[in-house]
Amino acid sequence: MAAQSRAPDPARAAEDAAAGVRTGALRGAAEDSPAGARAGTAAAAAGGAARSRDAEVRVIRGLRRFRVLARLEIGVASLLVWAVLRLLRATVTIERHGSAELERCWNGDQRVLMAFWHGRSIMMPFVYQGPGVSIMNSTHRDGEIITRALARLGIHSTRGSSSRSAVAGALGLLRAFARGRDLALIPDGPRGPAGEAKAGVAELALQTRAPLFPVAVSCSKALRLRTWDRMMLPLPGARVVVVVGDPLWPLPQRSGARLSIAERVGLREGLRAELELRLRRATAEADRLAGRTTVEET
């Protein structure tokens, strides 16, 4: 049986029509008022800016699909980073404190491990004076830019990070160490939290059995970027202060005895915690010696 259609209710239709008129009138009044006009203009501008940014991102991503353009971008960016580092190195003065033991290792046959906080690691090329050093850089595009810039400064890089290709990066560092290179390590990299040492650096110290030096750097004049690590960039003419803490020796001196798993885990955690403590203290001391008004530990 076909469904019977219901006749429209004249009273209900009249009420709906009136409500529609009132709503339209109110909306039109709001849009015609100065405040409503400003709100509408602001919303339109925000939407336009967002669409413009999205379009720029799409264009950049599209261009990066072309290998020639991607290589060109990386090459130009790495050259700029290298030029900035060379310019800064030529214009800053460097003070070293507590570095006698580290320098004795450099002048002898003892290879070393050095630990820097991520937020101050850009100044590592200013600090190192040994026979050769390797560092781990990430495998993405920014890591390639830094790798090429550091290569121009004589610093070797392996590729990997604690969050991606970690095993490959660690093996690369161990191979570089076996070839006679020192290692520069970033215990809170690549993504933080800032000032919290990870266990990977302690494990590398156990593997290499080399002394692990906490190295802190500060500047009398610097910019702190709005990044997770608050990267410190020295300004031209700044005084760069380097504080080297006492080295940590990873293994107890005992003849031929092998560590149990529990002993190794305990040593690794002890090394990690002690490195974090010494780096924090050295960083605060470097800030104090640099005359910074705010003394920090990362």
Secondary structure, 3 states (H helix, E strand, C coil): CCCCCCCCCHHHHHHHHHHHHHHHHHHHHHHHCHHHHHHHHHHHHHHHHHHHHHHHHHHHHHHHCCHHHHHHHHHHHHHHHHHHHHHHHHHCEEEEECCHHHHHHHHCCCCCEEECCHHHHHHHHHHCCCCCEEEEECCCHHHHHHHHHHHHCCCEEEECCCCCCHHHHHHHHHHHHHCCCEEEECCCCCCCCCCCCCHHHHHHHHHHCCCEEEEEEEECCEEECCCCCCCEEECCCCEEEEEECCCECCCCCCCCCCCCHHHHHHHHHHHHHHHHHHHHHHHHHHHHHHCCCCCCCC
